[in-house]
Amino acid sequence: MSGVENSVAGHVVIVTGGSKGVGRGIALHLARNGATLVITARRSEALEAMAAELEAIGTPHLATTLN
């Protein structure tokens, strides 16, 4: 794949289970690489904490509970 970048910068990425564990790690990695995030989780407390962390690093995001 000559000349093709594999970048998430400028893309919107949905991460389910994005408030804890592997999903949280993936969301933070994507955020650090310029993605806009939609994160979902079942528990609002952990989701709110993750949303605050994304806000603190300046990542555009939408966080919503989803079961």
Summary of the structure (lengths in Angstrom):
residues: 67
radius of gyration: 12.2
end to end distance: 38.3
largest distance: 44.1
contacts: 186
relative contact order: 0.23
helix: 37%
strand: 24%
